[in-house]
Amino acid sequence: MSAPGIVVDGLHKRYGRALALDGMSFSVRPGVVTGFVGPNGAGKSTTMRVILGLDAVEAGTALVNGKPYRDLRHPLNHLGSLLDAAALHPTRSGRSHLLWLAHAQGLNGRRVDEVIERVGLTSVARRKAGGYSLGMRQRLGIAAALLGDPPTLMLDEPFNGMDPDGIVWMRAFLRSLAAEGRAVLVSSHLMSEVQDTADRLVVVGRGRAIAEAAVADLIAASSGNRVLLRTTAGAHATRVLVHAGATVATTVPDALTVSGLPAVRVAALLGEQRVPFSEVSAHRATLEDVYLELTRDAVEFHAATPTEASR
């Protein structure tokens, strides 16, 4: 099979006068969980619909394993997707829902039972799907995506509705899919879950990819040469460090962010000047920090934070 995974190249699309996609380009590699994140209206849902051949574009291509989805002879054997966990018949049991989908793909009940077991729904498989919780519906949708044993998966907000145990399971499950050599694209608004799950990240805004890189590389670049300093003598510490060439900013009470000096040098300077401190550590950004920094100019609607609004 040539060009495994997903390759999106130069997608352009308008809905009337609204520009939905403005040159969207990125790739999803085998053996990797790729996070797909961006503000509301950034083009994530439109892109996923284009990949599935549900929406047409004015320009650009979206290929699954080297071909447009519509040109694949057995598309569900190439790409399994979950876009809407509510897309099921509420009066059918979970197993009946999957049997109906399997029949359309020429699959038998054995495969249905295999995916039910894999997503942990065996005990409720014969219960009406209309009574499933959102987390259970997510699992059922993932089971449906796995029916054709596809090498590529595309899941939209799979963590929605999951309880803490379900979230832990989902993280490990997505990583296990990539470990099997599958290309996995995961759209999510939960940065903490993406950080704990994804190997690579595609950040989108205003219809195009803003960044595409390894999660670790993005976090390292955002962290920069910054040091977190906790001290009750902020003014004294600031004078000492600024005199040594650092840039110092107050973040929260009793905490400073120091730029321009390594943590070891900061600790040494404070010790020499007998400035009390409880912590000096290299600053490590979170994926949420990275995301907010990258998408600052791509958010469609801005609102004042509670502290700003109270001024």
C-alpha positions in Angstrom: 0.0 0.0 0.0 1.6 3.3 -1.1 1.7 6.5 1.0 0.1 5.2 4.2 -1.7 7.6 6.5 -3.3 10.9 5.6 -1.8 13.7 3.5 -3.7 17.0 3.3 -2.3 19.5 0.8 -3.4 23.0 0.1 -7.2 22.7 0.8 -9.3 25.8 0.0 -13.0 26.0 0.7 -15.6 28.6 1.2 -19.1 28.5 2.6 -20.7 31.4 0.8 -18.5 34.4 1.7 -16.9 32.7 4.7 -13.5 31.2 4.1 -13.4 27.9 5.9 -10.0 26.5 4.6 -7.2 28.7 3.4 -4.4 26.3 2.2 -4.8 23.6 4.9 -1.8 21.3 4.7 -0.5 18.6 7.0 0.2 14.8 7.2 -0.6 12.0 9.6 2.1 9.3 9.8 1.8 5.6 10.5 2.8 4.6 14.0 2.1 8.0 15.4 -0.8 9.7 17.3 -1.2 13.1 15.8 -3.2 15.7 17.8 -5.4 18.0 15.7 -6.2 21.2 17.7 -7.4 24.7 17.1 -10.0 27.3 18.1 -13.7 26.9 17.2 -14.1 27.9 13.5 -10.4 27.1 12.7 -11.4 24.5 10.1 -10.9 21.2 11.9 -14.4 19.8 11.3 -14.4 20.9 7.7 -11.0 19.3 7.1 -12.1 16.0 8.5 -15.3 16.1 6.4 -13.1 16.8 3.3 -10.8 13.8 4.2 -13.9 11.6 4.3 -15.2 12.9 0.9 -18.3 14.5 2.6 -17.4 18.0 1.5 -15.8 19.2 -1.8 -13.1 21.8 -2.0 -12.2 24.5 -4.5 -8.5 23.5 -4.5 -6.2 21.1 -2.9 -6.2 17.3 -2.1 -6.8 15.1 0.8 -5.4 11.6 0.4 -5.9 8.4 2.5 -3.2 5.8 1.8 -2.3 7.7 -1.4 -5.9 8.1 -2.8 -9.0 10.3 -2.3 -11.4 8.5 0.1 -14.0 8.3 -2.6 -11.6 6.4 -4.9 -10.8 3.7 -2.3 -12.4 0.3 -3.3 -13.2 -0.6 0.3 -12.8 2.7 2.1 -13.7 1.5 5.6 -10.8 -1.0 5.3 -8.5 2.0 4.9 -9.8 4.7 7.2 -11.9 4.3 10.3 -13.5 7.4 11.6 -15.6 8.8 14.5 -17.1 12.2 13.9 -20.4 12.0 15.8 -20.8 9.5 18.7 -24.6 10.2 18.6 -25.0 8.8 15.1 -26.7 5.5 16.0 -30.2 4.0 16.2 -31.2 4.3 19.8 -33.5 1.3 19.8 -30.8 -1.1 18.5 -28.4 -2.8 20.9 -24.8 -1.8 20.6 -24.0 -5.2 19.0 -26.9 -4.9 16.5 -25.6 -1.5 15.5 -22.2 -2.9 14.8 -23.7 -6.0 13.0 -25.6 -3.7 10.7 -22.4 -1.7 9.9 -20.4 -4.9 9.5 -22.9 -6.4 7.1 -22.5 -3.4 4.8 -18.7 -4.2 4.8 -19.1 -7.9 4.2 -17.9 -8.7 7.7 -19.3 -11.3 10.1 -20.3 -11.4 13.7 -16.9 -12.6 14.9 -15.3 -9.3 13.9 -18.1 -7.4 15.7 -17.4 -9.4 18.9 -13.7 -8.7 18.6 -14.1 -5.0 18.4 -16.7 -5.0 21.2 -14.3 -6.7 23.5 -11.4 -4.5 22.5 -13.3 -1.3 23.5 -14.6 -2.8 26.7 -18.3 -3.0 25.9 -18.9 -6.7 26.2 -21.0 -6.5 29.3 -23.4 -3.9 27.7 -23.3 -5.0 24.1 -26.9 -6.3 24.1 -28.3 -3.2 25.8 -30.1 -0.6 23.7 -27.6 2.0 22.5 -30.1 4.8 23.3 -29.4 4.1 27.0 -25.6 4.4 26.7 -23.7 7.2 28.4 -21.7 9.6 26.1 -18.5 7.7 27.1 -20.1 4.4 26.1 -21.2 5.9 22.8 -17.7 7.0 22.2 -16.4 3.5 22.7 -19.1 2.2 20.4 -18.1 4.7 17.7 -14.5 3.6 18.0 -15.6 0.0 17.7 -17.4 0.9 14.5 -14.2 2.7 13.2 -12.2 -0.5 13.9 -14.5 -2.9 12.1 -12.6 -2.9 8.9 -9.2 -3.2 10.7 -8.0 0.0 9.0 -4.4 1.2 9.1 -5.6 4.8 9.5 -8.0 6.2 12.1 -9.5 9.7 12.5 -11.3 10.4 15.8 -13.1 13.7 16.7 -13.1 14.5 20.4 -12.8 10.9 21.6 -12.3 12.0 25.3 -15.7 13.7 25.5 -18.0 12.2 28.1 -15.2 10.0 29.5 -14.9 9.6 33.3 -11.4 9.5 34.8 -11.1 5.8 34.3 -12.3 6.1 30.7 -9.8 8.9 30.0 -6.9 6.7 31.3 -8.2 3.9 29.1 -8.5 6.1 26.1 -4.9 7.4 26.4 -3.5 3.9 26.5 -5.9 2.7 23.8 -4.9 5.4 21.3 -1.2 4.8 22.0 -1.7 1.1 21.5 -3.3 1.7 18.0 -0.2 3.7 17.0 2.1 1.0 18.4 0.4 -1.4 16.0 1.7 0.8 13.2 -1.6 2.7 12.5 -1.8 6.4 11.7 -4.0 8.0 14.3 -5.5 11.5 14.0 -7.2 12.8 17.2 -9.1 16.1 17.3 -9.6 17.4 20.8 -10.0 20.6 22.9 -8.5 19.0 26.0 -4.8 20.0 25.8 -3.9 18.0 28.9 -5.1 14.8 27.2 -3.4 15.6 23.9 -0.2 16.3 25.8 -0.4 12.9 27.5 -1.4 11.0 24.3 -0.1 12.6 21.1 3.4 12.3 19.6 2.9 15.0 17.1 0.6 18.1 16.9 -1.1 20.0 14.1 -2.2 23.4 15.3 -4.7 25.1 13.0 -6.2 28.6 12.9 -8.2 30.5 10.4 -8.3 27.6 7.9 -4.6 26.7 7.8 -2.0 24.9 9.8 -0.1 27.2 12.1 2.3 24.6 13.4 3.1 20.9 12.8 5.8 19.3 14.9 6.5 16.8 17.7 4.8 17.7 20.9 8.1 17.6 22.8 9.7 20.0 20.4 6.8 22.5 20.6 6.9 22.4 24.4 10.7 22.8 24.5 10.6 25.8 22.2 7.9 27.5 24.2 9.7 26.8 27.5 12.7 28.7 26.3 15.5 29.7 28.7 13.2 30.6 31.6 13.5 29.8 35.3 10.7 29.7 37.9 11.8 31.4 41.1 9.7 31.2 44.3 10.8 33.8 46.9 9.3 36.0 49.6 11.8 38.7 48.8 10.7 39.4 45.2 12.0 43.0 45.1 15.4 42.1 46.4 15.7 39.1 44.1 14.6 41.2 41.1 17.3 43.8 41.8 20.0 41.1 42.1 19.0 39.2 38.9 18.4 42.3 36.7 21.8 43.6 37.7 23.2 40.3 36.5 21.5 40.8 33.1 18.3 38.8 33.6 14.8 39.8 32.7 12.4 39.2 35.6 8.6 39.2 35.5 6.1 38.6 38.3 3.7 35.7 37.5 1.8 34.9 40.7 2.4 36.1 44.4 5.8 34.9 45.6 6.8 33.6 42.2 9.0 35.2 39.5 9.8 34.1 35.9 13.5 34.8 35.1 14.8 34.9 31.5 18.4 35.1 30.4 20.1 33.1 33.2 20.2 29.3 33.8 18.7 27.9 37.0 22.1 27.1 38.5 23.3 30.7 38.0 20.1 32.1 39.5 20.5 30.0 42.6 24.2 30.9 42.9 23.5 34.7 42.7 20.7 34.5 45.2 22.8 32.5 47.6 25.7 35.0 47.3 23.4 37.9 48.1 21.5 36.0 50.8 18.2 36.3 49.1 15.8 33.7 50.6 14.1 31.4 48.1 12.2 28.1 48.2 12.4 27.0 44.6 14.6 27.6 41.5 13.7 25.4 38.6 13.8 25.4 34.8 10.4 26.5 33.5 8.5 23.8 31.5 5.6 25.1 29.4 2.5 23.0 29.1 0.8 22.1 25.8 -1.9 24.6 26.8 0.7 27.3 27.0 2.0 26.4 23.6 -1.5 26.2 22.1 -2.5 29.6 23.5 0.6 31.2 22.3 0.3 29.8 18.8 -3.4 30.5 18.4 -3.5 34.0 20.0 -4.2 35.7 16.7 -6.5 32.9 15.3 -9.3 33.0 17.9 -12.5 34.2 16.3 -14.0 35.6 19.5 -12.1 37.2 22.4 -13.5 37.8 25.9 -12.0 39.5 28.9 -10.7 37.2 31.6 -12.4 37.5 35.0 -9.6 39.7 36.4 -9.8 42.0 33.3 -13.5 42.2 33.5 -13.5 43.3 37.1 -11.2 46.3 36.6 
